[in-house]
Amino acid sequence: MNRITQCMHGRGTVSSVMHHRDRPLSEVPGKYLAFMQDYRPVVFWNLTDRCNLACAHCYSRSRPDLMTDDELSTGEALALIDDLAAAGVPLILFSGGEPLLREDLPEFARAAAERGIRTALSTNGTLITSDVARMIKETGIGYVGISLDGAGPETHDTFRGCEGAFARAVEGFARCREAGIRTGLRVTLTRENMGELEALLDLAGTLGASRFCLYWLVPSGRGSEAYDRLQVGPKEVDEALTLLYRRAQETDPGSLEILTVDAPQDCIHLLRAMERDGSPDVREAEALVRSLNGGCSAGKRVANIDPRGNVYPCQFARLPEYLVGNIRDRPFSRLWQDAENPVLSWFRATPRDLSGKCGRCGYRDLCGGGCRVRAYAAGGHLSAEDPFCFVEE
């Protein structure tokens, strides 16, 4: 993640990070977890591949008619939560598909809370009624990220493959706000919604979101089929990052956090902009970036578990080449601590063995070589250069 707001107010963030550095992860606020020097990961758990929508960019190819009969059972899932607690996992993010389609989600959230694990929910927002919002609140889920890929129904509904999806997602924000649940707006930026980015930032404020999270398209799942058609180019990346930087300057950091995901090299744009503007926080911002040990948290501070119990370095790296193991064969806690696992060893190596532009780049110690999923898709191996990186040395 490129934590624009936190880095732009670097001195305060550094102070807070140092204050929590020696505390148990269960006591560290979620916004500082990425800066902790610990390999106990935030777990992105895809509870199901089922979904009531069929989004063009879906990394799991979820759709309304997709049924998976080999999902982890309720009993297996609860046992997994016990193991995650024993492993010291600080946060579980329930995702999908659409996680609200799992009727046992409330059991999972309660079990996690009872074991001291914080939880968050990643959802398309269309199923959040007043009753669902009340369930989310009562089971202890502390944050809900809702996806909006357009500032109005025309773009969003087309992108999500369902008429009325925008209106129901906006309603989901309202129901969460009424229930006192912290929310964030998530958008995957593409050629088709690039022109709505500033309107989406405005909408985040209107909806009461405390976080604005911009995702870049990743060639994974159905997103790989739409990648060439939808992916933005260097000019659009620069325009988007410049806009986010400007809005972060104008926005009270206590009211809205702005960040980007899936392109660790975004931090270079941020540091250059702060340096150009003579920001008094630029040195602290660089220290925060360096504390991430290479930007990408895959296989280190982030793990993914799919509906069948397969473990991957991140939620986008769901290919056989990235498979760490399966919790039905070996507990997550043992898989994650296996120093000889070849996939984890590669992702945790410092520095990584990279080729092409990423291998010779002078910024690789800051970004870690970009996104390895894009690199593999383009170059056929983990060490290839990230084709999405537009940083000029």
C-alpha positions in Angstrom: 0.0 0.0 0.0 1.1 3.6 -0.7 -0.2 5.3 2.4 -0.3 8.9 1.0 -2.0 10.6 3.9 0.1 8.9 6.6 3.4 9.7 4.8 2.4 13.3 4.1 2.0 13.7 7.8 5.2 11.7 8.4 6.4 13.1 11.7 3.1 12.3 13.5 3.0 8.8 12.0 6.6 8.0 12.9 5.9 9.0 16.4 2.8 6.8 16.6 4.6 3.9 15.0 7.5 4.1 17.5 5.0 4.3 20.3 3.4 1.0 19.3 6.6 -0.8 18.0 7.1 -2.9 21.1 3.4 -3.6 21.8 1.6 -6.8 21.0 0.0 -6.6 17.5 -3.4 -7.0 19.0 -2.9 -3.6 20.7 -1.6 -1.8 17.5 -4.2 0.3 15.6 -4.9 -1.1 12.2 -3.5 1.9 10.4 -0.1 1.2 11.8 0.1 -2.6 11.3 1.9 -2.2 7.9 4.8 -0.5 9.6 5.4 -3.1 12.3 8.4 -5.3 11.9 6.6 -8.6 12.2 5.7 -11.5 9.8 2.4 -12.2 11.5 0.2 -11.2 8.6 -3.1 -9.5 8.0 -5.1 -12.4 6.4 -7.3 -11.7 3.4 -9.7 -14.6 3.6 -11.9 -15.3 0.5 -14.8 -17.0 2.2 -16.5 -17.9 -1.0 -16.3 -17.5 -4.8 -20.0 -16.9 -5.0 -21.2 -13.4 -5.7 -24.4 -11.7 -6.6 -22.5 -9.5 -9.2 -20.2 -10.3 -12.1 -17.5 -7.5 -12.1 -15.2 -7.1 -15.1 -12.1 -6.9 -12.9 -12.8 -9.8 -10.5 -9.6 -11.6 -9.5 -11.6 -14.7 -8.4 -13.9 -14.9 -11.4 -16.9 -14.8 -9.1 -20.4 -14.6 -10.5 -24.1 -15.3 -9.4 -24.3 -18.8 -10.8 -20.9 -20.0 -9.4 -21.3 -22.7 -6.8 -18.4 -24.2 -5.0 -19.0 -27.4 -3.1 -15.5 -27.7 -1.7 -15.5 -24.4 0.3 -14.3 -24.8 3.9 -17.1 -26.0 6.1 -18.2 -24.0 9.1 -16.3 -26.4 11.3 -13.1 -26.1 9.3 -13.4 -22.3 9.2 -13.8 -22.1 13.0 -10.8 -24.4 13.5 -8.8 -22.1 11.1 -9.7 -19.1 13.3 -8.4 -20.9 16.3 -5.2 -21.5 14.5 -4.9 -17.9 13.2 -5.3 -16.7 16.8 -2.6 -19.1 18.0 -0.4 -17.7 15.2 -0.9 -14.2 16.5 -2.7 -12.9 13.4 -3.8 -9.3 14.2 -6.5 -8.8 11.6 -8.8 -10.9 9.3 -10.4 -9.3 6.3 -13.4 -11.3 5.2 -13.7 -11.1 1.4 -15.1 -13.1 -1.5 -16.8 -13.3 -3.9 -19.3 -11.7 -1.7 -18.7 -12.7 1.9 -22.2 -11.7 3.0 -23.4 -14.8 1.0 -21.9 -17.0 3.7 -24.7 -17.4 6.3 -22.1 -18.5 8.9 -20.1 -15.2 8.5 -21.5 -13.9 11.9 -20.1 -17.1 13.6 -16.7 -16.4 12.1 -16.7 -12.7 13.2 -17.8 -13.6 16.7 -15.2 -16.3 17.0 -12.4 -14.0 15.8 -13.5 -11.3 18.3 -13.6 -13.8 21.2 -10.0 -14.8 20.3 -8.7 -11.2 20.1 -8.5 -10.9 16.3 -9.8 -7.8 14.7 -12.0 -8.2 11.6 -12.9 -6.2 8.6 -15.3 -6.8 5.6 -14.7 -6.3 1.9 -18.0 -6.2 0.1 -19.8 -4.8 -2.9 -22.3 -3.2 -0.4 -25.5 -4.2 -2.2 -26.6 -6.7 0.5 -26.2 -4.3 3.5 -29.6 -3.7 4.8 -30.3 -2.3 8.3 -30.4 -5.8 9.7 -27.1 -6.7 8.1 -25.5 -3.5 9.3 -26.7 -4.3 12.8 -25.2 -7.8 12.5 -21.9 -6.4 11.3 -21.8 -4.1 14.3 -22.9 -6.6 16.9 -20.4 -9.3 15.8 -17.5 -6.9 16.2 -16.5 -6.2 12.6 -14.7 -2.9 12.9 -14.5 -1.7 9.3 -16.3 -2.2 6.0 -14.7 -1.5 2.6 -17.4 -1.0 -0.1 -16.5 -0.9 -3.7 -17.7 1.9 -6.0 -16.2 1.9 -9.5 -18.1 5.0 -10.7 -19.4 8.2 -9.3 -22.9 7.3 -10.6 -24.9 4.4 -11.8 -24.1 4.5 -15.4 -20.4 3.6 -15.0 -20.6 1.6 -11.8 -23.5 -0.6 -12.9 -21.9 -1.3 -16.2 -18.6 -2.3 -14.6 -20.4 -4.5 -12.0 -22.7 -6.1 -14.5 -25.9 -5.4 -12.6 -28.4 -2.6 -12.9 -29.1 -0.9 -9.5 -25.8 -2.0 -8.0 -24.7 1.7 -7.5 -27.9 2.7 -5.6 -27.7 -0.4 -3.4 -24.0 0.2 -2.6 -24.7 3.8 -1.6 -27.6 2.5 0.5 -25.1 0.1 2.1 -22.9 3.1 3.1 -25.9 4.8 4.7 -26.9 1.7 6.7 -23.3 1.3 8.0 -23.2 5.0 8.9 -26.5 4.6 10.9 -25.0 1.6 12.7 -21.9 3.5 13.6 -19.6 1.4 11.5 -16.4 2.9 10.0 -16.4 2.6 6.2 -14.1 3.1 3.3 -14.6 3.6 -0.4 -12.6 1.3 -2.7 -12.2 1.9 -6.5 -10.3 0.1 -9.2 -9.2 2.7 -11.6 -9.4 1.9 -15.3 -9.7 3.7 -18.6 -13.5 3.7 -18.3 -13.7 5.5 -14.9 -10.5 7.6 -14.9 -12.5 10.7 -15.5 -14.6 10.2 -12.4 -11.8 10.0 -9.9 -12.3 13.4 -8.4 -16.0 13.0 -8.2 -15.4 9.7 -6.4 -13.2 11.5 -3.9 -16.1 14.0 -3.3 -18.5 11.2 -3.0 -16.4 9.5 -0.3 -16.8 12.6 1.8 -20.6 12.8 1.2 -21.0 9.1 2.2 -19.0 9.6 5.4 -16.1 7.3 4.4 -13.0 7.5 6.5 -10.8 5.9 3.9 -10.4 6.3 0.1 -8.5 3.3 -1.4 -7.5 3.3 -5.0 -6.7 -0.1 -6.6 -4.9 -0.5 -9.8 -6.0 -3.3 -12.1 -4.2 -6.6 -11.7 -4.1 -9.4 -14.4 -5.7 -12.0 -12.1 -8.9 -14.0 -12.6 -11.4 -12.2 -14.9 -9.2 -9.1 -14.5 -6.6 -10.8 -16.7 -9.1 -11.0 -19.6 -10.0 -7.3 -19.3 -6.5 -6.2 -18.5 -5.3 -4.9 -21.9 -8.6 -3.2 -22.6 -9.0 -1.5 -19.2 -5.5 -0.8 -17.8 -4.4 2.8 -17.7 -1.2 4.2 -19.1 1.7 6.3 -17.7 -0.1 9.6 -18.3 -3.2 8.5 -16.5 -1.2 7.1 -13.6 0.6 10.4 -13.1 -2.6 12.3 -13.3 -4.3 10.1 -10.8 -1.4 10.2 -8.3 -1.1 13.9 -8.7 -4.8 14.4 -8.0 -4.6 12.1 -4.9 -1.6 14.0 -3.6 -3.3 17.4 -4.1 -6.5 16.2 -2.4 -4.5 14.7 0.5 -2.9 18.2 1.0 -6.4 19.8 1.1 -8.0 17.1 3.4 -8.0 16.9 7.1 -6.0 13.6 7.7 -8.3 12.8 10.6 -11.4 12.8 8.3 -10.2 10.9 5.3 -7.2 8.6 4.7 -6.1 8.3 1.1 -4.0 5.4 -0.2 -3.3 3.3 -3.3 -2.9 -0.5 -3.6 -1.2 -2.9 -6.0 1.7 -0.7 -7.2 4.4 -0.3 -4.5 6.3 2.1 -6.9 3.6 4.7 -6.2 5.7 5.8 -3.2 8.3 7.2 -5.6 5.8 9.6 -7.0 4.8 10.7 -3.5 8.3 11.2 -2.3 9.2 13.2 -5.4 6.2 15.4 -5.0 7.0 16.0 -1.3 10.6 16.8 -2.1 9.5 19.2 -4.9 7.2 21.0 -2.6 9.7 21.3 0.2 7.6 19.3 2.6 9.0 19.3 6.2 7.8 15.7 6.5 9.7 14.2 3.5 12.5 12.6 5.5 10.0 11.0 7.8 7.9 9.9 4.9 10.9 8.2 3.3 11.7 6.5 6.7 8.1 5.1 6.7 8.4 3.8 3.2 11.8 2.2 4.0 10.2 0.6 7.1 8.0 -1.4 4.8 11.2 -3.2 3.6 10.3 -3.0 -0.1 6.7 -1.8 -0.3 5.0 -5.0 -1.3 3.8 -6.9 1.8 2.9 -10.2 0.0 4.2 -13.2 1.8 5.3 -11.1 4.7 2.7 -8.9 6.3 -0.1 -10.1 4.0 -1.5 -13.6 3.4 -4.4 -14.9 1.4 -6.6 -17.9 2.1 -9.0 -18.9 -0.6 -12.5 -20.6 -0.2 -10.9 -24.1 -0.3 -8.1 -23.4 2.2 -5.3 -22.7 -0.2 -2.7 -20.3 1.1 -1.1 -17.7 -1.2 1.2 -14.7 -0.6 -1.6 -12.2 -1.5 -5.1 -12.2 -2.8 -4.1 -11.5 -6.4 -1.4 -14.2 -6.5 -3.8 -17.1 -6.8 -2.0 -19.4 -9.3 -0.3 -22.8 -8.8 3.1 -21.1 -9.0 2.3 -19.0 -5.9 0.7 -21.8 -3.8 2.2 -22.0 -0.3 0.0 -24.9 0.8 -3.4 -25.9 2.0 -4.7 -25.6 5.6 -6.5 -29.0 5.2 -3.1 -30.6 4.8 -1.1 -28.5 7.3 -2.2 -25.7 9.7 -1.7 -22.1 8.5 0.5 -21.4 11.5 3.0 -24.1 10.4 2.8 -23.2 6.7 3.6 -19.5 7.4 6.5 -20.3 9.7 8.1 -22.7 7.2 11.5 -21.1 6.5 12.1 -23.6 3.7 8.9 -23.0 1.8 10.1 -21.9 -1.7 7.3 -19.4 -2.4 7.5 -17.6 0.9 11.3 -17.7 0.8 11.3 -15.9 -2.6 8.8 -13.2 -1.4 10.7 -12.6 1.8 14.2 -12.4 0.3 15.9 -9.1 0.7 16.9 -8.0 -1.8 14.8 -10.0 -4.3 16.4 -11.4 -7.4 14.9 -9.3 -10.1 15.6 -8.8 -13.8 15.0 -6.2 -16.4 14.2 -2.6 -15.4 13.3 -3.7 -11.8 16.7 -5.4 -11.4 18.7 -2.3 -12.2 16.4 0.4 -10.8 17.9 2.6 -8.1 14.6 2.8 -6.3 14.1 -1.0 -5.8 15.0 -0.7 -2.1 11.9 1.5 -1.7 9.3 -0.3 -3.7 10.8 -3.9 -3.7 10.3 -4.3 -7.4 6.6 -3.5 -7.9 3.9 -6.1 -8.3 5.0 -9.7 -8.9 1.7 -10.8 -10.3 1.9 -8.3 -13.1 5.6 -9.2 -13.6 4.7 -12.9 -13.9 1.8 -12.3 -16.3 4.0 -10.3 -18.6 7.4 -12.0 -18.3 6.5 -15.6 -17.4 8.6 -15.7 -14.2 8.6 -14.1 -10.7 11.8 -12.2 -11.3 10.6 -10.3 -14.4 10.1 -6.6 -14.4 6.8 -5.0 -13.5 5.4 -3.7 -16.8 3.1 -1.3 -14.9 6.0 0.7 -13.4 6.4 4.1 -15.1 9.1 5.4 -12.8 11.9 7.0 -14.8 15.3 6.7 -13.1 
